[in-house]
């Protein structure tokens, strides 16, 4: 271990909440090189911790891993992200010999906590075990304390965000936490920071809740060493200049992701009416232009980000006047808006606020409620099934009631807290055709009818349906790397070709050629895949709902658009061939794994 | 005055006018907007008119443009904590903890970059109990004639914390005693005349202003500024 590790603190903090034991474990330089950080290194730690398939994701054994990357803590534009990695409490295969089989889960969030973890002297935090009663963790450089959080249990994330920082008595602590949904083990509960930014997808907040962990606070005074200081400063200067005064920057600043609410609707690629349609005729009422006029007050940025895509605003009219919150963004505005045919911008803001306050994933929540609305409209369920809620399209008060029921797992909310796959199993008939998920994980706000590769993207994502996965192996490998650096996806377009790799080389002192870079991304993706394969996921799990093959769009510029099953099958065949995976089982070949230095995986995949 | 209207400046100098003009705005839009513009012109004029005898040089924050990204913190920290690489002295990597400008966050979203206001009446220097040096007339804490920034003579400083206490109670609370020595830190150095925070702020929220300003600041604490901005942006009557 004499080897000096540049770009890393060289320490992973491990906290066992059952025993209260805190350990500072050395980071293996070999792992750092092969799995980089963030999503990749988190996956390697998960693999090492869970040595057998079928571990119950809500058992103390399942680690909850917070991973910044080698960019985190350095003032590289938009390097604010932290990836949370764990075994998913929300996904499941069609069949498996393990009752608790599920995929990996990763979800990343912006804000400030990723850099702060590195300032405190760590490259990641691994939490295992389960506390006897609610606790929170305070990490102040080397000092780690587990404190009683009983008085905060049950508190919504907005109030908690304020109360917690008062309790900590220093606004320079960076915090993240769960809401009531996570405490109540809603399968798609998220982890939130700054009252609005979330590691939204894949049930990270559910796993956190299962550990009785309300929150984490971090503060630090250190910074990891870089290998080539001078070169790093030069590249940093270039990276900063690349964002100055460009249309790219200006667009992000003005509308954030909300610009896509209208453009995606126009292109027929939006999730509308539980994915029945791709165009929302009222998109302009909830889109960026409307929000700019009626809601938004301020732009906010994550750590060292020149884009400031976070729009905080205030509701000025109607029953929710005075409500202050972020939004709408593309995902929140589409899933809680267009997908539910909500065209009331002020009501949409209230929905977004409540979903965040409860600590639910906006995407899965909007998807689940859309599914229930459709089942209700079709008469598959009645209002008794919904505890008396008249859950009609576009009805904001009814949606708010459902959100609360889901977060509290009260009545119908208990079943709904398990997602659309479980709901459709209970409701039966042909409801699985419009239960819009892959592997139990709900699709995000991008519809599939108009794009075959979007279907491949969702079908092959390792955490279950994921819009950020990538449309082909190459883009998936690149994205896996991006998520491993601590860099934000939205900023990628601001970097000159090759600059990200050059920065990584200057930081780590390793020569990150394009080939090595893509190979590392492929290695990460394959390790995730191997984990899922070991759990029992096979080709039949890599599919998308029938709706996209059977019911063409009926409105909008892409009216009539539909996917063809044969073409989809062909595209998937090509995908597996390109990946070097078996066409029937999807098992990664031993040669492929060997070429990726994943020999340790081979014997695990019988 | 719309919050996203970045044309109107909101600074420590016109915060009260901005608040006032917001109330006026409710009555008469035209008068309200004029007042806010006048507010910022007022601040500019104070500097401009007296620029011939500059005794004053500071970083002025426009709260309206700040997005809370903390680039200012990292570049301040990097420049003022240089590292030796081989033969060269280079900026550090910039942990924001060591920055002299510090951004404080509140919920609802308000971010307040706080840096030395270079107060004309120097409550920090006034509070310094160290006897003035007979030759230079300087206490341990003094205003540097060349840069016009507040400096501390580490040799003579006794680490009593009076300056930090004065800054905290009478002004904004920029000065923070070193946790080990108790000696004051975080006074703005103006980076040898080329303030890095101004140079690198991606949003143009910071400007370096020089001039002469008599009298004192409002003496708002960070919490008071946060309250005022929260009211101004989110909880004013126009929004209801």
Interface residues (C-beta under 8 A of the other chain):
Chain A: X73 X74 X75 X112 X119 X158 X161 X162 X165 X171 X172 X194 X195 X220 X221 X222 X223 X226 X229 X230 X232 X233 X240 X243 X244 X292 X296 X297 X298 X299 X300 X301 X302 X303 X304 X305 X306 X308 X310 X312 X314 X315 X316 X321 X322 X324 X326
Chain B: X3 X4 X67 X68 X69 X70 X71 X74 X75 X78 X83 X85 X88 X90 X91 X92 X93 X94 X95 X96 X97 X98 X102 X104 X105 X106 X107 X108 X109 X111 X200 X202 X203 X233 X234 X235 X238 X239 X240
